[in-house]
C-alpha cells in the first residue's frame, strides 16, 4: 500500500470524539488471547486513531491482519507480565494512577459541564449567519482601564475616535482588524460587535488582560460552496461547544475551589527547584544554536531527578492536603503527564514556571478528588480505557527487561556479518532523520510540517540523534539491512517520501528518503570498518529474534484464536492518523497508546495461532 507522502496526520480532537466512534462499533470479538479478548471497538479505535506502519503490503486486509497480530503480541506480553508480578512495580502503579486521574477528570467534565448545556438549532443558525460576515474594525486598547474610559467619555463622534490615539501614549490603536465568528473567546463581546452599525463606536469591554473600544468600519460578506458550508456548520458547532464549555466549566470550578487553600512543603520545594534549574540549564546547552523557543523538562529528566532524591525523600509528603497528602513520588508521576517548559534559563523565570505548575497540579488534584468522591473511577468506560493503557505499558516494561539484558560478543557480530553478507541486499539508501525521545514533540514537528516548514529545517531544529546532529540529520549511505526497521521501511520507499514516527531503541524516528542506489555486496574485508554499526545491528537482530520467539512461546502457552470473518468484515479507514484528545479541565492525551508494529512472530509461527472463519 503506497502513498506519495507517507507520514501521519495529527488530528487534535475533543474529548468526546473517541467515545462517539466507540459507540458506533458493536462488541464483536476479533481475537481471543487466553481469557482476554480484542473487540472490534478497541481494534477500530486503535487502527484508525493511532499510526499503523505496514509499508509494501499488497492490500488493506494484510495491513489489518498485521495490526491485529501486533495487538495480540501486546496482550500476550501484558498477560505474562502480570503473571510474574510486574504490575506491582512502582513505575507501573504510579504511572497508571496518574493516567486514571486524567480519565476521571475528563469524566467529571462531561458530567458537570458538557451535560449542563445544549446547542439549539437557533444557536447554530445564528453562528452560521455570523460566520458568513467578517467585521472590519479599528480598535483602541490599553491595560489601564482609566485610560480607556477617559478616551471613551471624550468621544463626541467617530472622528474623535480616529484622532484619539495620537494624544495618548498609554493606549494602542490597531486599524483594519478583521473579526470573524469565533475570533474572540468572549461570546458576549462578539455578539455585541455583530449588532453594531457602521461607523459606530462600542462601549469599553474588558477582554483577557486589557480594555478595548471597537469602531465598526464595515462588513465583508463571505461566500462558500456547498462543501465549505457543511464544514462551516461543524466548525460553528464546535466553537459554540467550546465557548459554552468554558463558561460552564469556569463557573463550576469557581464553586468547587472557592475558599480552598493547599500548600506544598517548602523544604522539598526548594530542593525540587534546584534540581529543575540544573536540568533546564543542561537542556538549554543541548539546543544551543537552534531556534527552538522553549526548553523542556523531559520524562527522562524527571526519572533522573527521582533517582537523585532517593526512596526516603520520594515517600515524603509534598502537597499538604489535610487528608491523603500527595507524596513527592506521586507528584513526579503527575508532572510527567504535564509538559513543563520555559523560554529562558533565568532563575526567577524557572522558579515562576515551577510555582505555576505546582498550583496547576494542586488544582487538578482537587478536581480529581471530586471525581473520585462521585465514584467516576468505577465507570465502565474508564475501566476499559485504563485496561488498554495498562496492557500497553506492561508489555513495554517487560520488553525493556530484554533490552537491558541483551548483549552480543565479537563472534556473534562476525557471524551476523557473514550471514547478512550471504543474504544481503545490494541496495543502499540515504535519509534525513528527525529523532525525538519524547512522543509529545512529534506533534509540534508534524504541525510545523503541515504549515509548510521543510523537513530539512525541522531536522536541524529537533533531531536528537548525536551521530547525525552535526550533519543536519543526514545519515549518509547505508545498507537497507542496517538500522532495523528504518532500513527495512526505507527499502520500500521512493526518494522524497517521508515516513514515521516509528519507535526505535533510540526514540521516535521520522525520516525522509533522499537517495537510493545499488552497489556490489560488501566483502569480508569491510568487517572492521563496519564493526561499530554491525554491533548495533547484530544486537537489534538478536533482540528481534528473541522477541519473536518469546511471543510465539506465549501464544502457545495462553492460546490465540483469530476470527477472520469478523476482521475482514470490519470497516476501517486507510488514512493513518496520529490522534490526540483534549481532556476536560485541561490536559492532552494521545487517543490510544502508541504500539510499534510487531507481527513477524505470527508469520514465522502460524501453527501457534488458531484461525477460525
Secondary structure, 3 states (H helix, E strand, C coil): CCCCCCCCEEEEECCCHHHHHHHCCCCCEEEEECCEEEEHHHHHHHHHHCCCCCCCCCCHHHHHHHHHHHHHHHHHHHHHHHHCCHHHCHHHHHHHHHHHHHHHHHHHHHHHCHHHCCCCHHHHHHHHHHHCEEEEEEEEEECCHHHHHHHHHHCCCHHHHHHHHHHCCCCEEEEEEEECCCCCCCHHHHHHHHCCCCCCECCCEEECCEEEEEEEEEEEECCCCHHHHHHHHHHHHHHHHHHHHHHHHHHHHHHHHCCCCCCECHHHHHHHHHHHHHHHHHHHHHCCCCCCCCEEECHHHHHHHHHHHCHHHHCCEEECCCCCCEEHHHHHHHHHCCCEEECCCCHHHHHHHHHHHHHHHHHHHHHHHHHHHCCHHHCHHHHHHHHHHHHHHHHHHHHHHHHHHCCCCHHHHHHHHHHHHHHCCCEEEEEEEEEECCCHHHHHHHHHHHCCCCHHHHHHHHCCCHHHHCCCCECCCEECCCCCHHHHHHHCCCCCCEEEEEEECCEEEEEEEEEEEECCCCCHHHHHHHHHHHHHHHHHHHHHHHHHHHHHHHHHHHCEEEEHHHHHHCCCCCCCEEEEEECCCCCEEECCCCCCCCCHHHHHCHHHEEEEC
